[in-house]
Amino acid sequence: MSEKIPFVTKEQLEDIASRYATPFYLYDEKGIRETARRVNKAFSWNKGFKEYFAVKATPTPGILKILHEEGCGADCSSYTELLMADAVGFKGDEIMFSSNDTPAEDFQLARKLNATINLDDITHIDFLERVADIPDTVCCRYNPGGTFQLGESEEGFQVMDKPGDAKYGMTEEQMIDSYKKLMAKGAKNFGIHAFLASNTISDAYYPELAGILFQLAVRVQKATGAHIGYINLSGGVGIPYRPDQTENDIMAIGEGVRRKFEEILVPAGMGDVAIFTEMGRFTTGPYGALVATAIHEKHIYKEYIGLDACAANLMRPAMYGAYHHITVLGKENAPCDHKYDVVGGLCENNDKFAIDRMLPKIDIGDLIYIHDTGAHGSAMGYNYNGKLRSAEVLLHPDGSWTQIRRAETPADYFATLDCTPFHFEREKR
C-alpha cells in the first residue's frame, strides 16, 4: 500500500489555522502548476491541443488564474461560470461552454463572450438560433448509449459506466442531422464532444474513448461533409483516492491517444484535428485538502470523532459514499489502532467523512487533513442547517500562503433576504 502524505507540514498548518479558523480548504500551487504542465506535455504532439479546465471542479478565481497562466482554457457550464472565466481573463475560444437544459441567458452570454458552444441536444439548435445566433464554430455532444466497459478482470471491470442512462448528448443519427442543420444555418467548423465514464483509474480509458470519437468523426464527416476541426475528449481521467490505487500515467495516456490518432484520423485525411481535454479532477484533485479540527468525541455503540467541518463543506462522502484518506497531523507515524466514525454536525446521519476507519488516537484539538479534495470539494458546498462555506487558502511554492476566498459569514447567508424585513446588514450577535 502506498502512502498518502500531506503537501503541508503540521507547523505550516498550525500557522495558517492561527490566522484562518478551521475548517478551510488548502491548495498546493506547485502541484497544480506541475500537473497542468504534464498534461500539456503529454499532448504536445497535437498542434492544436488545448486543456479546458472544468471550472465546476474548482470554481475559484485564484486557481483559475494559475491555470490560465499555464496555458489552459476554461470549460464552463453555467452563466456564473462564464462570468468567472471572463473576469479571470479567459477570452473567446479560450472558453468552452458545455451545458444541458440550458437557459436562454446562458447561451446569450456565451455568444457575447464568443465562447465555443457545445450543444447537448439537436433541439438546442433552433433554441440557440432563436435566443442568440448560430456561430461559425459549434460543437455537438455524443452519447453512444448502452454500457461502456473496459478492462475485464477477476475483480470486475476496470472502468464501467452506463451512457445509455445518462441525460447528456445525442445519438449518432442526431449528430449527423445536427451537423447538416447547422451547416444549413451557416456554421462552418465543427467539434465533437463525449463523456463516457467518471474518475477512471486506467491509462486505457482515454485512448479507448479517443478511438470511439475518432471513428465517429470519420463517419460524420463522410456523411455530412462537415469539417471536424476538433475533438474534445472531455474529462473522466481520475485520481487515486485510496492509498492502494495506482496513479494514472498522463504521458502513457497521451501516447495512447496519439496512436489512435495516427491509426484512425491521419489515414482519413483528418490529421489537422485539434484535441481538447477537460482535466478538472486530475489537475486539482490531489492538490487540495479540507483542514478541520477535532472538537468532540463520543462513546456509544461506536467511537465517534466530531469535526468542525461537515458534509456542507465536503459532500462527496455523504452523497456518494466516496473515500477520502485522512491524516491526523503530527501523528503520521503513530499506529492506526483506533476505529472511528469521523463525523460532522449536520442533522443527517450520512454526515460522515469516514466510517469504521482505523486511525491513530485522535485528541480534541488535533488538526485533521482530508486528502484529495481539490476538485468537487468546496465547489459542492451548500448551506443546509445554516452552515457556512469555508475559506480557501493557496499555499505558494516558497511556503507562503494567500487567502483566495474568505469564509462565509452570517451576513452573507442573510444577504438574499434584502427584499424582506429580516435582512441583516451586518452580523447580529
N, C-alpha and C positions, 0 to 999 in steps of 0.2 A: 504494500500500500504506500503510495506517495504521500508526501507531507504537504499540507497547506500552511503557508507561512504568511502572516500579515505583511503588508508593504510599508508598515509604520511601526516604530518602536513604542513600548509602553510609556517611556518618558515623553516622547513626542505627543502621544495621545493624551496623557495627563496634562500636558501644557495646553493643548488645544481645548480640552474639556474644562480647563480653568477659565477659558475665555468664552467658549460657546457651550452652553449646557447640553448634556446629552438628553435625548437622542439626537444624533446628527449623522448625515452622510459624509463620507470622506472619499475623495477621488485621487488617484495617482496620475498626475500629469505625465510623468515619464513613461509609464506603462501604456497609456493611451496613445501617445505620440509614436512610440516604438511599434505598436501594433498597426496603426494606420500606415506607417512606412512599410511594414512587412506585407500588408495587403497590396499596396501599390506596387511593390517589387514583384510579388507573386504573379501579377497580371500585366507586368510591364511589356510582355511580348505582344500585347494587343495595343495598336497605335491609339485607338480611341477610348481606352479603358477609363472608367470613372467609378469611384466608390461613392455612392449616395448614402450617407449615414442616415439610418432610420431615426428621425427626430423623436418618435414616440418612445424609443428606448431610454433616452436621457434628455428630456426637453429643458435643458439648462443652458442659457446663452454662453456662460463661461466655458462649458465643454464644447459646444458647437463652434465657438471661435477657434479653439485649438484645432479641431478637425478641419475647419476651413483653411487655416494656416498650413495644414498638411496636404492640401490639395483635394480634399473631399467635397462632394456636393451634399445636399440635404434632401432626404426623402420625407415629404410631408403628407399628412393625411387629413388635415383639417384647416379651417380658417385661421385659428390661433397659431398653429404650427407654421403656416405660411407667413404670418406676421412676424413670428420669431426669427425665421430664417432670413427674411428681408432685413430685419433690424440688425442681425449679426453681420450681414454683408454679403450673403449669397444672392446672386443676381442671375436672372434669365435662365439659361439652360443648366445652371448650377443647381436648380431646384427641380425635383421630380415630384409631381403631385399625384399620389396614388390613393384613391378613396373609394368608398362604396356607399350606396344610398346617399348620394352627395347632394347637399343643399345648393340652391342656385347661387347664393352669395359666395360659397366656396369656389365654385367654378369661375365666377366673375373675378374674384381676387387673383386666382391662379392665372387667368388671362391677362389681368392688369400687370402682374409681375413677369409675364412672359415665361412662366414655368412650363415645363414639359408635362402634359396631362396624360395620365394613364387611365383609360376608360374601363370600367369594370363590367359594363353590360352594353349590348347592342342598342337598347332603348335610350342610353345616355347620349347617343349621337344627336338625335333630334332635340333632346333636352339641352345639351350644351349649345347647339346652334341657336335655340330659342332664347336662352338667357345670356349668352355671350356671342361667340362665333366659333367657327371651325379653324383651328390653327394650321399652319403649314406642316408642322410636325406633331404627330399624335401617336399614342401607344394604346394597345389593347391587351387586356389581361386574359390569359388562357387557363381553363380548368379542364384537365383530361378526364375527370370523372373517375369512378371506380376506387380502387385501393392502390396506393403506392407502397411498394415494399422493396427492401434491399438487404442483402447480406444474410440469408437464412443460415442459422446455426442451431446447435443443440439447445441453446438458451432462447431461441426465438429469432425474430428479425432484428437486424441491427438498426434499421430505420423502417418505420411503418406509420402511415397516416392515411386518411380517407378523404381525398379531394372531392369525391362524389357527395360527401355530406357537407362540404363547405359552401358557404353562400357566395363565394368570390368567383369572378371570371366567367368566361364564355366557352361554349363548345367549339370544336374546330370549325364546324359549319357556320356558326355565328361569327367566328373570327374572319372567315373568308367573306361573308356577306358584309361585315363591318368595314373591311378594307375597301371593298367595292363601293360601298355607300360613301365612305369618307373621301375616296378619290373623286367621286362624282360631285362632292361638295367643295373640292378644291385642295384637299390635303395632298402633300407631295412626298413626305418622308414618314416612315412608319417604324414603330418598335413593337417588340413582343415582350411580355412580362408573365411570369408564373411563379407561384409559391406552392410547393407540394408537401413540405414537411417542416416541422419546427424543432429547433435546438438539436440538430443531428450531431452525434459524435461519430463521424465516419468521414474519412477522406474521400470515399467513393460517391457521397451524395451529390455534390456539386457537379462533378463530371457526368454522372448519370442524368441529372436534371438538364445539363447543357446538351447532352445528346438528344434528349426528347425535344427540347426547344429548337435546336439547330435543324433537326429533321422537319419539324413543324414549319420553320421559316422557309425551308426549301419548297415544301408543298404549297404554302400560302403564296409565295412569290410566283410560283409556276401557275397557280390557279387564278391569280389576280393581276399579275404584272406590277404589283406594288413594290416599291423599293424599300426593302427592310434595312434600315440604317443602323439599328442597334437591337441588342437582345439583353434584357435585364433579368439576371438570374435571381434577383430578389435576395431574401435572407435565408435563414434556416441553418446556417453553419453555427453550431453550438459551442458550449464551453463545458469543461468537466466540473460540474458542481460537487461531485463526490470525489474524495481523495483517491479512490481506486480506478477512476476513469482516466483515459488517455486523452491528452490534448490533441485537437486537430492540427495537422501539419499544413499550414496555409500554402507553403511552397509546393508541396505534393498536390494539393487541391488545384492550384493554379496550373501546374503542369498537366494534370488530368484534363482540365478544361481545354488547354491548348491542343492536346492530342485529338480531342473530339472536334475541335475547330478545324484542324488540318484534315481530318478524316471526312468531314461532312460538308462544311461550308466552302472550303477552298476549291474542291473539285466542282462544286456547283456554281463557281464564279462569284461567290459571295465573301471573298476574303477581306473585303473592306468593312465588314460589320463590326461595330464597336460593342464591347462587352461592358455591361454595368453590373454592379453588385450593391447590396444593401446590408452591410455587416454591422448591424446595431449591437446585438448581444456579444458577438465575437470581439468587437472593438473596445467596448467599455465595460462589459460584464465583470471580468476578473479584477478590474481596477477601480472598483467601488466597494465600500464596506459601510454597513449600518453599525454605528457605535452606540451602545447603550450601557446603562448601569444597572446592576442587580440591586433592587430596592426592597424586596421581600422574599421570604422563604415560607413554605407551607408544608406541613407534615400531616397528611391524612392517609388515604388509601395509596397514594403515590407521593413522591417527593417533587415539590414544585419550586422553581425559582422564578420570581416575578421581576420583569424588567420595566424600565420607564419608557420603553418602546412597546408598540403593539402592532396588530395587523394593519391599522390605519397608516403606519409608517412603512410596513413591508407586507404586502398582501399575498405573495406567492405561496408561502406555506399553508395559509388558511384556505386559499382559493383552490389550489391545485394539489395540495399535499407535497409541495416541492421541497426538496432537501437543500438546505444551506448549511455549510460547515460552520462551526462555532469554535472560536478560540477565546479562552479566558486569559486576558493579558497578564503577563507576569507568571503564568502557570503553564507555559507551553511544554515544559518538561516534566510536569507533575503527572502522576499516574491517573488515568481516567477510570477511577474506581467508584464513582457515584453515578447513579442513574436518575436523570431528571426529566421532567417535562418543563421546558423553558417557555414561559407564557407572558402575554401582555394583559392589560387591564380592561379590554373590551368586554361588554356584556354578551359575549358569544363564546361558546365552548371550543370553537375551532381556532381561537386566537392563541395559537401555539407555534413558536418558532422551531421547536423540536419536541419529539415525543420519545420517551424511553431512551434518551441519548446518554451515552456514557461519557462523562466529563470529569475533570478534576473537581475537588470540593470547591464550591462557589460560596464566597462570603459576601455579606452585604457590603456594597461599595465597590465590588470588583467591576472593572471595565470589560464588557462583552463585545467582541468583534465578530460580526456576522458577515461571512465572506460572500463574494461574487454577487453583489447587489448593485453593481454599477449600471446595469441595464434592467429596465422594467422593475425597478425598485421604488425609488422616490416618485417616479413617473406615475405609478399606480396608486399613490396615496389618496386618502379620502378623509372625510370629516365625521364619520359615524361616532356617536357618543360625544359629539362636540370636540373630538380630538383634533389637535392642530398639527400641521405638517412641519417636518423637521427642517433645520438649517442644512445647507450644503457647503462643504469646505473643500478647497482644492489644495492638495499637497504638491508643492513645486519640487523640481529635481534637486534644488540646493537645500531642501529640508524646511524651507519657509512655507507658509500657507496663507491662503486668502479665502475669506468667506465669499462665496459666489451666489448664495441665496440665503437670506435671513430666515429664521424660524417664523412661522405664522404667530400672530397674537390674537387674543380675543377680539380686538378691534377689527382685524381682518375678517374674522368669522362673522361678525355682525355687520360688515360693510354693505352687504347686499340688502340690508334692511333699511337703507336710507330713504326708502319710499314710505316708511311706517314710523309711528311714534317710538318704536323700540330700537331705533338706530343709536349706536354708541359712537360718538365722535372720538372717544378715546377709551382706553381700558377703565372700567369701573371696578373698584375694589371695595 
